[in-house]
């Protein structure tokens, strides 16, 4: 089992939106040993190349999970590692229907810090907006204005809930 990171950026509370489920993805932490997890593929990388997302299978519970992994070269920086852990701890406190739950936090056999969360299959809001802008009929049929307003409302509900708990998202954008 290998957890080789791709790339993504950590901030105090990173958010990913799955338009398909209108779900806000926020992250969590709890230091444990790595569960029986098999990495399937990296996905959703960010330009800042700070952390990696990987699709994995939790073999104990037979389910797909999204792993957020802090590469060892970044974990060497105390401030970066603490920010990653703080983000996880804050997200762990958020229980909301539009915020993806975190299942586990740990360190793998290679010393890489990670946490596992619910895997939400879907496309980003950026992909939806690009498809609509480019006049893709299939996208227009699937995401009429009423559906987009519902997604936006769910995002706002999740962000408002996070704010009520003292969590501020510092990088909210459609591609997240």
MARBANU-600944 format. One line per field, with one value per atom (N, C-alpha, C): residue number from 1; chain; atom name; x, y negated, z. Coordinates in nm, 3 decimals. Each point is the difference from the previous one (the first is absolute). Example, Ala and Ser with C-alpha at 12.3 -4.5 7.8 and 13.67 -1.06 7.14 Angstrom:
num	c(1 | 1 | 1 | 2 | 2 | 2)
cadena	c(A | A | A | A | A | A)
atomo	c(N | CA | C | N | CA | C)
u	c(1.319 | -0.089 | 0.090 | -0.035 | 0.082 | -0.077)
v	c(0.569 | -0.119 | -0.120 | -0.105 | -0.119 | -0.109)
w	c(0.780 | 0.000 | 0.000 | -0.072 | 0.006 | 0.073)
This chain:
num	c(1 | 1 | 1 | 2 | 2 | 2 | 3 | 3 | 3 | 4 | 4 | 4 | 5 | 5 | 5 | 6 | 6 | 6 | 7 | 7 | 7 | 8 | 8 | 8 | 9 | 9 | 9 | 10 | 10 | 10 | 11 | 11 | 11 | 12 | 12 | 12 | 13 | 13 | 13 | 14 | 14 | 14 | 15 | 15 | 15 | 16 | 16 | 16 | 17 | 17 | 17 | 18 | 18 | 18 | 19 | 19 | 19 | 20 | 20 | 20 | 21 | 21 | 21 | 22 | 22 | 22 | 23 | 23 | 23 | 24 | 24 | 24 | 25 | 25 | 25 | 26 | 26 | 26 | 27 | 27 | 27 | 28 | 28 | 28 | 29 | 29 | 29 | 30 | 30 | 30 | 31 | 31 | 31 | 32 | 32 | 32 | 33 | 33 | 33 | 34 | 34 | 34 | 35 | 35 | 35 | 36 | 36 | 36 | 37 | 37 | 37 | 38 | 38 | 38 | 39 | 39 | 39 | 40 | 40 | 40 | 41 | 41 | 41 | 42 | 42 | 42 | 43 | 43 | 43 | 44 | 44 | 44 | 45 | 45 | 45 | 46 | 46 | 46 | 47 | 47 | 47 | 48 | 48 | 48 | 49 | 49 | 49 | 50 | 50 | 50 | 51 | 51 | 51 | 52 | 52 | 52 | 53 | 53 | 53 | 54 | 54 | 54 | 55 | 55 | 55 | 56 | 56 | 56 | 57 | 57 | 57 | 58 | 58 | 58 | 59 | 59 | 59 | 60 | 60 | 60 | 61 | 61 | 61 | 62 | 62 | 62 | 63 | 63 | 63 | 64 | 64 | 64 | 65 | 65 | 65 | 66 | 66 | 66 | 67 | 67 | 67 | 68 | 68 | 68 | 69 | 69 | 69 | 70 | 70 | 70 | 71 | 71 | 71 | 72 | 72 | 72 | 73 | 73 | 73 | 74 | 74 | 74 | 75 | 75 | 75 | 76 | 76 | 76 | 77 | 77 | 77 | 78 | 78 | 78 | 79 | 79 | 79 | 80 | 80 | 80 | 81 | 81 | 81 | 82 | 82 | 82 | 83 | 83 | 83 | 84 | 84 | 84 | 85 | 85 | 85 | 86 | 86 | 86 | 87 | 87 | 87 | 88 | 88 | 88 | 89 | 89 | 89 | 90 | 90 | 90 | 91 | 91 | 91 | 92 | 92 | 92 | 93 | 93 | 93 | 94 | 94 | 94 | 95 | 95 | 95 | 96 | 96 | 96 | 97 | 97 | 97 | 98 | 98 | 98 | 99 | 99 | 99 | 100 | 100 | 100 | 101 | 101 | 101 | 102 | 102 | 102 | 103 | 103 | 103 | 104 | 104 | 104 | 105 | 105 | 105 | 106 | 106 | 106 | 107 | 107 | 107 | 108 | 108 | 108 | 109 | 109 | 109 | 110 | 110 | 110 | 111 | 111 | 111 | 112 | 112 | 112 | 113 | 113 | 113 | 114 | 114 | 114 | 115 | 115 | 115 | 116 | 116 | 116 | 117 | 117 | 117 | 118 | 118 | 118 | 119 | 119 | 119 | 120 | 120 | 120 | 121 | 121 | 121 | 122 | 122 | 122 | 123 | 123 | 123 | 124 | 124 | 124 | 125 | 125 | 125 | 126 | 126 | 126 | 127 | 127 | 127 | 128 | 128 | 128 | 129 | 129 | 129 | 130 | 130 | 130 | 131 | 131 | 131 | 132 | 132 | 132 | 133 | 133 | 133 | 134 | 134 | 134 | 135 | 135 | 135 | 136 | 136 | 136 | 137 | 137 | 137 | 138 | 138 | 138 | 139 | 139 | 139 | 140 | 140 | 140 | 141 | 141 | 141 | 142 | 142 | 142 | 143 | 143 | 143 | 144 | 144 | 144 | 145 | 145 | 145 | 146 | 146 | 146 | 147 | 147 | 147 | 148 | 148 | 148 | 149 | 149 | 149 | 150 | 150 | 150 | 151 | 151 | 151 | 152 | 152 | 152 | 153 | 153 | 153 | 154 | 154 | 154 | 155 | 155 | 155 | 156 | 156 | 156 | 157 | 157 | 157 | 158 | 158 | 158 | 159 | 159 | 159 | 160 | 160 | 160 | 161 | 161 | 161 | 162 | 162 | 162 | 163 | 163 | 163 | 164 | 164 | 164 | 165 | 165 | 165 | 166 | 166 | 166 | 167 | 167 | 167 | 168 | 168 | 168 | 169 | 169 | 169 | 170 | 170 | 170 | 171 | 171 | 171 | 172 | 172 | 172 | 173 | 173 | 173 | 174 | 174 | 174 | 175 | 175 | 175 | 176 | 176 | 176)
cadena	c(A | A | A | A | A | A | A | A | A | A | A | A | A | A | A | A | A | A | A | A | A | A | A | A | A | A | A | A | A | A | A | A | A | A | A | A | A | A | A | A | A | A | A | A | A | A | A | A | A | A | A | A | A | A | A | A | A | A | A | A | A | A | A | A | A | A | A | A | A | A | A | A | A | A | A | A | A | A | A | A | A | A | A | A | A | A | A | A | A | A | A | A | A | A | A | A | A | A | A | A | A | A | A | A | A | A | A | A | A | A | A | A | A | A | A | A | A | A | A | A | A | A | A | A | A | A | A | A | A | A | A | A | A | A | A | A | A | A | A | A | A | A | A | A | A | A | A | A | A | A | A | A | A | A | A | A | A | A | A | A | A | A | A | A | A | A | A | A | A | A | A | A | A | A | A | A | A | A | A | A | A | A | A | A | A | A | A | A | A | A | A | A | A | A | A | A | A | A | A | A | A | A | A | A | A | A | A | A | A | A | A | A | A | A | A | A | A | A | A | A | A | A | A | A | A | A | A | A | A | A | A | A | A | A | A | A | A | A | A | A | A | A | A | A | A | A | A | A | A | A | A | A | A | A | A | A | A | A | A | A | A | A | A | A | A | A | A | A | A | A | A | A | A | A | A | A | A | A | A | A | A | A | A | A | A | A | A | A | A | A | A | A | A | A | A | A | A | A | A | A | A | A | A | A | A | A | A | A | A | A | A | A | A | A | A | A | A | A | A | A | A | A | A | A | A | A | A | A | A | A | A | A | A | A | A | A | A | A | A | A | A | A | A | A | A | A | A | A | A | A | A | A | A | A | A | A | A | A | A | A | A | A | A | A | A | A | A | A | A | A | A | A | A | A | A | A | A | A | A | A | A | A | A | A | A | A | A | A | A | A | A | A | A | A | A | A | A | A | A | A | A | A | A | A | A | A | A | A | A | A | A | A | A | A | A | A | A | A | A | A | A | A | A | A | A | A | A | A | A | A | A | A | A | A | A | A | A | A | A | A | A | A | A | A | A | A | A | A | A | A | A | A | A | A | A | A | A | A | A | A | A | A | A | A | A | A | A | A | A | A | A | A | A | A | A | A | A | A | A | A | A | A | A | A | A | A | A | A | A | A | A | A | A | A | A | A | A | A | A | A | A | A | A | A | A | A | A | A | A | A | A | A | A | A | A | A | A | A | A | A | A | A | A | A | A | A | A | A)
atomo	c(N | CA | C | N | CA | C | N | CA | C | N | CA | C | N | CA | C | N | CA | C | N | CA | C | N | CA | C | N | CA | C | N | CA | C | N | CA | C | N | CA | C | N | CA | C | N | CA | C | N | CA | C | N | CA | C | N | CA | C | N | CA | C | N | CA | C | N | CA | C | N | CA | C | N | CA | C | N | CA | C | N | CA | C | N | CA | C | N | CA | C | N | CA | C | N | CA | C | N | CA | C | N | CA | C | N | CA | C | N | CA | C | N | CA | C | N | CA | C | N | CA | C | N | CA | C | N | CA | C | N | CA | C | N | CA | C | N | CA | C | N | CA | C | N | CA | C | N | CA | C | N | CA | C | N | CA | C | N | CA | C | N | CA | C | N | CA | C | N | CA | C | N | CA | C | N | CA | C | N | CA | C | N | CA | C | N | CA | C | N | CA | C | N | CA | C | N | CA | C | N | CA | C | N | CA | C | N | CA | C | N | CA | C | N | CA | C | N | CA | C | N | CA | C | N | CA | C | N | CA | C | N | CA | C | N | CA | C | N | CA | C | N | CA | C | N | CA | C | N | CA | C | N | CA | C | N | CA | C | N | CA | C | N | CA | C | N | CA | C | N | CA | C | N | CA | C | N | CA | C | N | CA | C | N | CA | C | N | CA | C | N | CA | C | N | CA | C | N | CA | C | N | CA | C | N | CA | C | N | CA | C | N | CA | C | N | CA | C | N | CA | C | N | CA | C | N | CA | C | N | CA | C | N | CA | C | N | CA | C | N | CA | C | N | CA | C | N | CA | C | N | CA | C | N | CA | C | N | CA | C | N | CA | C | N | CA | C | N | CA | C | N | CA | C | N | CA | C | N | CA | C | N | CA | C | N | CA | C | N | CA | C | N | CA | C | N | CA | C | N | CA | C | N | CA | C | N | CA | C | N | CA | C | N | CA | C | N | CA | C | N | CA | C | N | CA | C | N | CA | C | N | CA | C | N | CA | C | N | CA | C | N | CA | C | N | CA | C | N | CA | C | N | CA | C | N | CA | C | N | CA | C | N | CA | C | N | CA | C | N | CA | C | N | CA | C | N | CA | C | N | CA | C | N | CA | C | N | CA | C | N | CA | C | N | CA | C | N | CA | C | N | CA | C | N | CA | C | N | CA | C | N | CA | C | N | CA | C | N | CA | C | N | CA | C | N | CA | C | N | CA | C | N | CA | C | N | CA | C | N | CA | C | N | CA | C | N | CA | C | N | CA | C | N | CA | C | N | CA | C | N | CA | C | N | CA | C | N | CA | C | N | CA | C | N | CA | C | N | CA | C | N | CA | C | N | CA | C | N | CA | C | N | CA | C | N | CA | C | N | CA | C | N | CA | C | N | CA | C | N | CA | C | N | CA | C)
u	c(0.086 | -0.086 | 0.090 | -0.017 | 0.083 | -0.087 | 0.040 | -0.073 | 0.090 | 0.027 | 0.084 | -0.086 | 0.028 | -0.086 | 0.009 | -0.108 | -0.004 | 0.023 | -0.104 | 0.018 | -0.132 | 0.001 | -0.115 | 0.042 | -0.081 | 0.041 | -0.080 | 0.066 | -0.067 | -0.017 | -0.115 | -0.022 | -0.077 | -0.036 | -0.062 | -0.127 | -0.074 | -0.116 | -0.024 | 0.053 | -0.012 | -0.136 | -0.059 | -0.133 | -0.002 | -0.065 | -0.023 | -0.150 | -0.051 | -0.143 | -0.028 | -0.087 | -0.046 | -0.139 | -0.012 | -0.129 | -0.101 | 0.044 | -0.092 | -0.073 | 0.069 | -0.062 | -0.023 | 0.038 | -0.008 | 0.060 | 0.121 | 0.065 | 0.125 | 0.019 | 0.118 | 0.097 | 0.124 | 0.099 | 0.096 | 0.000 | 0.090 | 0.075 | 0.113 | 0.087 | 0.022 | 0.046 | 0.010 | 0.124 | 0.023 | 0.121 | -0.016 | 0.069 | 0.000 | 0.121 | 0.114 | 0.115 | -0.029 | -0.002 | -0.015 | 0.093 | 0.004 | 0.076 | -0.081 | 0.069 | -0.066 | -0.090 | -0.127 | -0.087 | 0.040 | -0.061 | 0.026 | -0.056 | 0.085 | -0.043 | 0.088 | -0.062 | 0.073 | -0.020 | 0.107 | -0.010 | -0.030 | -0.100 | -0.039 | 0.058 | -0.010 | 0.055 | 0.000 | 0.092 | -0.004 | -0.109 | -0.054 | -0.097 | 0.000 | -0.061 | -0.027 | 0.123 | 0.100 | 0.120 | -0.010 | 0.071 | -0.003 | 0.136 | 0.001 | 0.124 | 0.106 | -0.039 | 0.099 | 0.078 | -0.044 | 0.071 | 0.036 | -0.097 | 0.027 | -0.040 | -0.117 | -0.043 | -0.057 | -0.024 | -0.054 | -0.136 | -0.086 | -0.125 | 0.017 | -0.047 | 0.005 | -0.130 | -0.047 | -0.114 | 0.054 | -0.063 | 0.047 | -0.120 | 0.028 | -0.105 | 0.033 | -0.096 | 0.011 | -0.039 | 0.100 | -0.024 | -0.074 | 0.010 | -0.072 | -0.150 | -0.039 | -0.143 | -0.049 | 0.088 | -0.034 | -0.071 | 0.069 | -0.056 | 0.112 | -0.036 | 0.096 | 0.008 | 0.122 | 0.022 | 0.093 | -0.005 | 0.096 | 0.104 | 0.128 | 0.108 | 0.061 | 0.027 | 0.077 | 0.132 | 0.109 | 0.131 | 0.098 | 0.071 | 0.105 | 0.133 | 0.064 | 0.128 | 0.107 | 0.093 | 0.104 | 0.083 | 0.032 | 0.082 | -0.071 | -0.132 | -0.076 | -0.022 | -0.012 | -0.019 | 0.122 | 0.116 | 0.121 | -0.012 | -0.086 | -0.022 | -0.109 | 0.039 | -0.092 | -0.126 | 0.015 | -0.115 | -0.098 | 0.051 | -0.086 | -0.073 | 0.073 | -0.062 | -0.106 | 0.030 | -0.097 | -0.124 | 0.017 | -0.114 | -0.087 | 0.063 | -0.071 | -0.081 | 0.062 | -0.067 | -0.110 | 0.026 | -0.100 | -0.123 | 0.025 | -0.110 | -0.085 | 0.067 | -0.071 | -0.080 | 0.061 | -0.070 | -0.123 | 0.015 | -0.116 | -0.111 | 0.036 | -0.101 | -0.069 | 0.075 | -0.057 | -0.115 | 0.000 | -0.105 | -0.127 | 0.007 | -0.113 | -0.085 | -0.121 | -0.094 | -0.120 | -0.008 | -0.103 | -0.030 | -0.126 | -0.034 | 0.075 | 0.052 | 0.072 | 0.150 | 0.049 | 0.144 | 0.039 | 0.094 | 0.042 | 0.069 | -0.040 | 0.062 | 0.138 | 0.081 | 0.133 | -0.012 | 0.061 | -0.009 | 0.118 | 0.118 | 0.119 | 0.118 | 0.092 | 0.127 | 0.109 | 0.114 | 0.108 | 0.130 | 0.096 | 0.132 | 0.025 | 0.037 | 0.022 | 0.140 | 0.031 | 0.129 | 0.119 | -0.025 | 0.107 | 0.011 | -0.079 | 0.004 | -0.082 | -0.082 | -0.083 | -0.129 | -0.028 | -0.122 | -0.114 | -0.115 | -0.115 | -0.128 | -0.110 | -0.129 | -0.093 | -0.094 | -0.094 | -0.136 | -0.068 | -0.133 | -0.089 | -0.128 | -0.095 | 0.040 | -0.003 | 0.027 | -0.132 | -0.004 | -0.119 | 0.032 | -0.070 | 0.022 | -0.081 | 0.061 | -0.071 | 0.097 | -0.052 | 0.084 | 0.001 | 0.100 | 0.011 | -0.096 | -0.028 | -0.083 | 0.067 | 0.131 | 0.073 | -0.031 | -0.002 | -0.030 | -0.143 | -0.092 | -0.139 | -0.009 | 0.059 | -0.007 | 0.067 | 0.113 | 0.068 | -0.089 | -0.064 | -0.090 | -0.118 | -0.054 | -0.112 | 0.046 | 0.116 | 0.056 | 0.027 | 0.042 | 0.031 | -0.122 | -0.118 | -0.124 | -0.023 | 0.059 | -0.021 | -0.143 | -0.075 | -0.142 | -0.024 | 0.084 | -0.015 | 0.016 | 0.096 | 0.023 | -0.117 | -0.051 | -0.113 | -0.125 | -0.019 | -0.116 | 0.013 | 0.121 | 0.023 | 0.004 | 0.044 | 0.017 | -0.074 | -0.133 | -0.073 | 0.022 | -0.044 | 0.021 | -0.049 | -0.114 | -0.054 | 0.094 | 0.062 | 0.095 | 0.124 | 0.048 | 0.118 | -0.028 | -0.119 | -0.037 | -0.006 | -0.049 | -0.004 | 0.142 | 0.088 | 0.141 | 0.060 | -0.021 | 0.055 | -0.054 | -0.129 | -0.059 | 0.064 | 0.023 | 0.062 | 0.144 | 0.071 | 0.136 | -0.005 | -0.090 | -0.014 | -0.037 | -0.091 | -0.037 | 0.121 | 0.080 | 0.117 | 0.103 | 0.024 | 0.097 | -0.050 | -0.129 | -0.056 | 0.014 | -0.024 | 0.016 | 0.145 | 0.094 | 0.142 | 0.034 | -0.049 | 0.026 | -0.055 | -0.118 | -0.060 | 0.085 | 0.085 | 0.091 | 0.140 | 0.016 | 0.129 | 0.097 | -0.048 | 0.084 | -0.023 | 0.108 | -0.007 | 0.073 | -0.069 | 0.062 | 0.078 | 0.128 | 0.085 | 0.025 | -0.065 | 0.026 | -0.124 | -0.114 | -0.124 | -0.007 | -0.009 | -0.008 | -0.062 | -0.056 | -0.072 | 0.082 | 0.129 | 0.078 | 0.029 | -0.023 | 0.016 | -0.124)
v	c(0.116 | -0.116 | -0.122 | -0.087 | -0.118 | -0.125 | -0.102 | -0.126 | -0.108 | 0.008 | -0.101 | -0.118 | -0.120 | -0.115 | -0.056 | -0.055 | -0.077 | -0.144 | -0.081 | -0.139 | -0.066 | -0.083 | -0.083 | -0.099 | -0.103 | -0.099 | 0.008 | -0.013 | 0.001 | -0.143 | -0.030 | -0.129 | 0.029 | -0.102 | 0.022 | 0.084 | -0.011 | 0.086 | 0.005 | 0.101 | 0.015 | 0.059 | -0.044 | 0.047 | 0.049 | 0.112 | 0.051 | 0.017 | -0.036 | 0.008 | 0.106 | 0.092 | 0.096 | -0.045 | -0.046 | -0.049 | 0.113 | 0.120 | 0.113 | 0.022 | -0.013 | 0.021 | -0.131 | -0.111 | -0.132 | 0.009 | 0.051 | 0.028 | -0.084 | -0.053 | -0.077 | 0.095 | 0.003 | 0.091 | -0.081 | 0.028 | -0.065 | 0.112 | -0.029 | 0.108 | 0.009 | 0.118 | 0.031 | 0.080 | 0.019 | 0.066 | 0.068 | 0.109 | 0.071 | 0.089 | -0.003 | 0.088 | 0.145 | 0.090 | 0.144 | 0.073 | 0.131 | 0.080 | 0.013 | 0.019 | 0.017 | 0.122 | -0.017 | 0.117 | 0.082 | 0.114 | 0.082 | -0.075 | -0.073 | -0.084 | 0.028 | 0.011 | 0.023 | -0.122 | -0.067 | -0.118 | 0.044 | -0.062 | 0.035 | -0.097 | -0.132 | -0.098 | -0.139 | -0.085 | -0.140 | -0.074 | -0.106 | -0.083 | -0.141 | -0.093 | -0.136 | -0.072 | -0.025 | -0.067 | -0.150 | -0.073 | -0.146 | -0.053 | -0.122 | -0.059 | -0.027 | -0.016 | -0.030 | 0.123 | 0.117 | 0.125 | 0.017 | -0.021 | 0.014 | 0.137 | 0.048 | 0.133 | 0.076 | 0.129 | 0.084 | 0.054 | 0.012 | 0.075 | 0.131 | 0.108 | 0.130 | 0.072 | 0.069 | 0.088 | 0.131 | 0.051 | 0.122 | 0.086 | 0.125 | 0.090 | 0.035 | -0.028 | 0.043 | 0.147 | 0.087 | 0.144 | 0.059 | -0.065 | 0.050 | -0.021 | -0.114 | -0.031 | 0.013 | 0.040 | 0.022 | -0.121 | -0.116 | -0.121 | -0.085 | -0.082 | -0.095 | -0.119 | -0.053 | -0.119 | -0.093 | -0.127 | -0.097 | -0.021 | 0.015 | -0.026 | -0.135 | -0.076 | -0.122 | 0.029 | -0.011 | 0.043 | -0.117 | -0.016 | -0.102 | 0.066 | -0.039 | 0.063 | -0.021 | 0.097 | -0.009 | -0.128 | -0.045 | -0.120 | -0.123 | 0.001 | -0.111 | 0.018 | 0.127 | 0.029 | -0.040 | -0.014 | -0.044 | -0.144 | -0.078 | -0.138 | -0.002 | -0.033 | 0.005 | -0.083 | -0.117 | -0.088 | 0.064 | 0.060 | 0.064 | 0.119 | 0.082 | 0.117 | -0.043 | -0.101 | -0.048 | -0.056 | -0.068 | -0.054 | 0.114 | 0.106 | 0.118 | 0.063 | 0.017 | 0.061 | -0.091 | -0.130 | -0.096 | 0.002 | 0.003 | 0.009 | 0.123 | 0.111 | 0.125 | -0.008 | -0.052 | -0.010 | -0.090 | -0.111 | -0.089 | 0.068 | 0.065 | 0.065 | 0.114 | 0.064 | 0.111 | -0.049 | -0.126 | -0.057 | -0.035 | 0.009 | -0.043 | 0.119 | 0.005 | 0.105 | -0.067 | 0.012 | -0.070 | 0.082 | 0.002 | 0.081 | -0.037 | -0.121 | -0.043 | -0.008 | 0.062 | 0.006 | 0.147 | 0.038 | 0.141 | 0.040 | 0.115 | 0.044 | 0.059 | -0.016 | 0.063 | 0.126 | 0.108 | 0.129 | 0.028 | -0.045 | 0.042 | -0.091 | -0.011 | -0.068 | 0.093 | -0.002 | 0.087 | -0.031 | 0.088 | -0.006 | 0.139 | 0.005 | 0.130 | 0.052 | 0.118 | 0.064 | -0.078 | -0.096 | -0.084 | -0.133 | -0.015 | -0.123 | -0.114 | 0.028 | -0.105 | -0.017 | -0.123 | -0.033 | -0.011 | 0.056 | 0.000 | -0.006 | -0.031 | 0.032 | 0.047 | 0.086 | 0.060 | -0.063 | -0.026 | -0.058 | 0.067 | -0.028 | 0.055 | -0.041 | 0.094 | -0.030 | -0.040 | -0.120 | -0.050 | -0.008 | 0.084 | 0.004 | -0.113 | -0.070 | -0.108 | -0.089 | -0.110 | -0.097 | -0.129 | -0.082 | -0.126 | -0.103 | -0.099 | -0.111 | -0.069 | -0.007 | -0.059 | 0.075 | 0.133 | 0.079 | -0.024 | -0.013 | -0.028 | -0.136 | -0.101 | -0.136 | -0.008 | 0.069 | 0.001 | 0.063 | 0.112 | 0.068 | -0.088 | -0.070 | -0.091 | -0.116 | -0.056 | -0.112 | 0.040 | 0.126 | 0.050 | 0.054 | -0.012 | 0.039 | 0.149 | 0.082 | 0.145 | 0.033 | 0.053 | 0.028 | 0.095 | 0.102 | 0.097 | -0.068 | -0.090 | -0.073 | -0.094 | -0.065 | -0.092 | 0.075 | 0.121 | 0.080 | 0.048 | 0.037 | 0.053 | -0.108 | -0.121 | -0.107 | -0.127 | 0.003 | -0.124 | -0.097 | -0.123 | -0.104 | 0.042 | 0.066 | 0.041 | 0.097 | 0.091 | 0.095 | -0.074 | -0.096 | -0.077 | -0.082 | -0.055 | -0.078 | 0.092 | 0.121 | 0.096 | 0.036 | 0.024 | 0.030 | -0.119 | -0.120 | -0.120 | -0.015 | 0.026 | -0.011 | 0.100 | 0.123 | 0.101 | -0.037 | -0.058 | -0.047 | -0.109 | -0.094 | -0.110 | 0.053 | 0.099 | 0.059 | 0.063 | 0.072 | 0.066 | -0.102 | -0.102 | -0.104 | -0.077 | -0.032 | -0.070 | 0.085 | 0.130 | 0.089 | 0.000 | 0.014 | -0.003 | -0.132 | -0.111 | -0.131 | -0.005 | 0.058 | -0.002 | 0.077 | 0.090 | 0.078 | -0.060 | -0.119 | -0.067 | 0.044 | 0.074 | 0.047 | -0.090 | -0.055 | -0.087 | 0.068 | 0.016 | 0.058 | -0.110 | 0.025 | -0.104 | 0.015 | 0.097 | 0.021 | 0.055 | -0.060 | 0.046 | -0.046 | 0.097 | -0.030 | 0.121 | -0.019 | 0.108 | 0.126 | -0.011 | 0.121 | 0.080 | -0.057 | 0.074 | 0.080)
w	c(0.000 | 0.000 | 0.000 | -0.098 | -0.012 | -0.005 | 0.071 | 0.000 | -0.057 | -0.128 | -0.064 | -0.039 | 0.051 | -0.024 | -0.141 | -0.046 | -0.126 | 0.040 | 0.009 | 0.042 | 0.034 | 0.100 | 0.035 | 0.107 | 0.027 | 0.098 | 0.128 | 0.113 | 0.129 | 0.046 | 0.053 | 0.065 | 0.126 | 0.072 | 0.129 | -0.010 | -0.105 | -0.024 | -0.150 | -0.064 | -0.144 | -0.033 | -0.109 | -0.036 | -0.143 | -0.024 | -0.134 | -0.016 | -0.115 | -0.024 | -0.104 | 0.030 | -0.100 | -0.041 | -0.122 | -0.048 | -0.003 | -0.035 | -0.009 | 0.132 | 0.110 | 0.130 | 0.074 | -0.061 | 0.064 | 0.139 | 0.008 | 0.127 | 0.016 | 0.117 | 0.034 | 0.070 | -0.047 | 0.056 | 0.086 | 0.127 | 0.094 | 0.070 | 0.061 | 0.046 | 0.151 | 0.045 | 0.143 | 0.040 | 0.133 | 0.048 | 0.136 | 0.020 | 0.129 | 0.020 | -0.039 | 0.007 | 0.045 | -0.096 | 0.025 | -0.094 | 0.013 | -0.096 | -0.127 | -0.110 | -0.129 | 0.001 | -0.041 | -0.009 | -0.122 | -0.015 | -0.118 | -0.120 | -0.069 | -0.111 | -0.120 | -0.116 | -0.124 | -0.089 | -0.038 | -0.086 | -0.142 | -0.060 | -0.135 | -0.102 | 0.027 | -0.094 | 0.064 | -0.044 | 0.044 | -0.076 | 0.059 | -0.069 | 0.058 | -0.072 | 0.046 | 0.055 | -0.082 | 0.049 | -0.018 | 0.083 | 0.001 | -0.043 | -0.049 | -0.053 | 0.107 | 0.124 | 0.103 | 0.045 | -0.039 | 0.028 | 0.147 | 0.087 | 0.142 | 0.054 | -0.035 | 0.043 | -0.119 | 0.020 | -0.107 | 0.040 | -0.098 | 0.018 | -0.073 | 0.061 | -0.063 | 0.023 | -0.103 | 0.016 | 0.055 | 0.105 | 0.064 | 0.039 | 0.029 | 0.050 | 0.144 | 0.088 | 0.139 | -0.002 | 0.014 | -0.013 | 0.119 | 0.115 | 0.118 | -0.014 | -0.057 | -0.014 | -0.144 | -0.091 | -0.140 | -0.061 | 0.005 | -0.059 | -0.057 | -0.099 | -0.054 | 0.094 | 0.015 | 0.081 | -0.076 | 0.034 | -0.051 | 0.109 | -0.036 | 0.095 | -0.030 | 0.101 | -0.013 | 0.069 | -0.075 | 0.048 | 0.000 | 0.109 | 0.011 | -0.034 | -0.109 | -0.039 | 0.107 | 0.014 | 0.104 | -0.010 | -0.122 | -0.013 | 0.055 | 0.000 | 0.057 | 0.149 | 0.044 | 0.141 | 0.082 | -0.067 | 0.069 | 0.049 | -0.064 | 0.040 | 0.107 | 0.121 | 0.114 | -0.026 | -0.059 | -0.024 | -0.098 | -0.107 | -0.099 | 0.061 | 0.075 | 0.062 | 0.101 | 0.078 | 0.099 | -0.069 | -0.111 | -0.075 | -0.052 | -0.050 | -0.049 | 0.114 | 0.115 | 0.116 | 0.055 | 0.004 | 0.049 | -0.090 | -0.131 | -0.097 | 0.029 | 0.023 | 0.026 | 0.129 | 0.104 | 0.129 | -0.010 | -0.072 | -0.016 | -0.077 | -0.108 | -0.083 | 0.076 | 0.088 | 0.078 | 0.088 | 0.030 | 0.086 | -0.078 | -0.134 | -0.083 | -0.041 | 0.050 | -0.038 | -0.064 | -0.133 | -0.077 | -0.125 | -0.046 | -0.117 | -0.127 | -0.010 | -0.120 | 0.022 | 0.106 | 0.026 | 0.009 | -0.082 | -0.007 | 0.130 | 0.058 | 0.126 | -0.022 | 0.103 | 0.002 | 0.082 | -0.051 | 0.068 | 0.091 | -0.038 | 0.074 | -0.032 | 0.096 | -0.021 | 0.048 | -0.067 | 0.044 | -0.069 | 0.024 | -0.061 | -0.059 | -0.129 | -0.063 | 0.031 | -0.055 | 0.029 | -0.054 | -0.089 | -0.055 | 0.075 | 0.104 | 0.079 | -0.059 | -0.100 | -0.060 | 0.080 | 0.038 | 0.073 | -0.100 | 0.035 | -0.091 | 0.080 | -0.067 | 0.056 | -0.110 | 0.041 | -0.093 | 0.021 | -0.111 | 0.007 | -0.103 | 0.009 | -0.095 | -0.141 | -0.092 | -0.140 | -0.064 | -0.057 | -0.068 | -0.148 | -0.076 | -0.144 | -0.063 | -0.093 | -0.068 | -0.074 | -0.048 | -0.069 | 0.078 | -0.025 | 0.072 | -0.057 | 0.080 | -0.046 | -0.119 | 0.000 | -0.112 | -0.130 | 0.006 | -0.120 | -0.048 | 0.093 | -0.036 | -0.068 | 0.063 | -0.055 | -0.136 | -0.017 | -0.129 | -0.107 | 0.034 | -0.093 | -0.038 | 0.096 | -0.029 | -0.087 | 0.033 | -0.077 | -0.145 | -0.020 | -0.133 | -0.074 | 0.063 | -0.066 | -0.013 | 0.086 | -0.007 | 0.039 | -0.094 | 0.020 | 0.118 | 0.013 | 0.108 | 0.137 | 0.010 | 0.124 | 0.028 | -0.104 | 0.016 | 0.047 | -0.052 | 0.040 | 0.145 | 0.037 | 0.135 | 0.107 | -0.036 | 0.097 | -0.041 | 0.003 | -0.027 | 0.116 | -0.017 | 0.101 | 0.137 | 0.008 | 0.131 | 0.071 | -0.076 | 0.060 | 0.049 | -0.078 | 0.040 | 0.126 | 0.009 | 0.119 | 0.122 | -0.016 | 0.110 | 0.046 | -0.096 | 0.034 | 0.075 | -0.052 | 0.064 | 0.142 | 0.019 | 0.133 | 0.096 | -0.047 | 0.085 | 0.036 | -0.095 | 0.027 | 0.107 | -0.018 | 0.097 | 0.138 | 0.007 | 0.129 | 0.069 | -0.077 | 0.056 | 0.047 | -0.081 | 0.037 | 0.123 | 0.004 | 0.116 | 0.126 | -0.012 | 0.115 | 0.047 | -0.095 | 0.036 | 0.069 | -0.054 | 0.062 | 0.142 | 0.021 | 0.134 | 0.101 | -0.050 | 0.085 | 0.004 | -0.061 | 0.001 | -0.109 | -0.099 | -0.109 | -0.121 | -0.054 | -0.117 | -0.116 | -0.111 | -0.119 | -0.070 | -0.026 | -0.057 | -0.148 | -0.064 | -0.142 | -0.071 | 0.025 | -0.060 | -0.144 | -0.092 | -0.143 | -0.070 | -0.119 | -0.068 | -0.024 | -0.024 | -0.026 | 0.126 | 0.115 | 0.125 | 0.030)
